[in-house]
Amino acid sequence: MSTPRQYELWIGGREVAPSSGEYFADLNPMDDSEIARIALGTQQDMDTAVRNAHEAFLHHRQCLARERELWFMRAAVVVRPASR
């Protein structure tokens, strides 16, 4: 059996470990085996994420629509799940 993947928080355009250092197990409902470890965000992590998102909004709202479209297309590539 392979080691479960660990997922960090996504803040400011990069993966970030939770400030608490805590993770929770994502379990397979069929057999309760651990599928992954998920970062457990805190209020501090949420505040940081919201602040980063607001700064990105202030920057990107000044961009032309075509430029914003390119950013969204790039983001889609990043978040699209890998082929299985």
C-alpha positions as CSV (number, residue, x, y, z in Angstrom):
1,M,0.0,0.0,0.0
2,S,1.4,3.4,-0.9
3,T,1.7,6.4,1.4
4,P,-1.3,8.7,1.3
5,R,-0.7,12.1,-0.5
6,Q,-0.6,15.1,1.8
7,Y,-2.5,18.2,0.6
8,E,-1.5,21.7,1.8
9,L,-3.5,24.9,1.7
10,W,-3.4,27.0,-1.4
11,I,-2.7,30.6,-0.4
12,G,-1.2,33.4,-2.5
13,G,-0.8,31.1,-5.5
14,R,1.3,28.5,-3.8
15,E,1.0,25.5,-1.5
16,V,1.4,26.5,2.2
17,A,1.5,24.3,5.3
18,P,-1.2,25.1,7.8
19,S,-0.1,27.4,10.6
20,S,-1.3,24.8,13.2
21,G,0.8,22.1,11.6
22,E,-2.3,19.9,11.8
23,Y,-3.8,17.6,9.1
24,F,-6.8,15.3,9.0
25,A,-7.3,12.0,7.3
26,D,-9.5,11.7,4.2
27,L,-10.9,8.1,4.5
28,N,-12.1,5.7,1.9
29,P,-15.8,5.1,2.7
30,M,-15.6,1.5,1.7
31,D,-12.9,0.3,4.1
32,D,-11.9,3.4,6.2
33,S,-8.4,3.3,4.8
34,E,-6.6,6.6,4.6
35,I,-6.7,8.1,1.1
36,A,-4.9,11.4,1.9
37,R,-3.9,13.8,4.6
38,I,-5.6,17.3,4.3
39,A,-4.3,20.5,5.8
40,L,-6.5,21.7,8.7
41,G,-6.6,25.5,8.2
42,T,-7.0,27.9,11.1
43,Q,-8.6,31.4,11.4
44,Q,-5.1,32.8,10.8
45,D,-4.8,30.8,7.6
46,M,-8.2,32.0,6.4
47,D,-7.3,35.6,7.2
48,T,-4.1,35.3,5.2
49,A,-6.0,33.7,2.3
50,V,-8.6,36.4,2.2
51,R,-6.0,39.1,2.4
52,N,-4.1,37.5,-0.5
53,A,-7.3,37.1,-2.6
54,H,-8.2,40.8,-2.0
55,E,-4.7,41.9,-3.1
56,A,-5.0,39.8,-6.2
57,F,-8.5,41.2,-6.9
58,L,-7.2,44.8,-6.6
59,H,-4.4,44.0,-9.1
60,H,-6.5,42.0,-11.6
61,R,-9.5,44.2,-11.8
62,Q,-7.3,46.8,-13.6
63,C,-6.4,44.2,-16.3
64,L,-8.1,44.0,-19.6
65,A,-10.7,41.3,-20.0
66,R,-8.5,39.4,-22.4
67,E,-5.6,39.4,-19.9
68,R,-8.0,38.1,-17.2
69,E,-9.2,35.4,-19.5
70,L,-5.6,34.2,-19.9
71,W,-5.1,34.0,-16.2
72,F,-8.2,31.9,-15.8
73,M,-7.1,29.6,-18.5
74,R,-3.8,29.1,-16.8
75,A,-5.5,28.5,-13.5
76,A,-7.7,25.9,-15.1
77,V,-4.6,24.0,-16.2
78,V,-3.2,24.1,-12.6
79,V,-6.4,22.8,-10.9
80,R,-7.4,20.3,-13.6
81,P,-7.0,16.8,-12.2
82,A,-4.4,14.6,-13.8
83,S,-5.6,11.9,-16.2
84,R,-5.9,8.5,-14.6
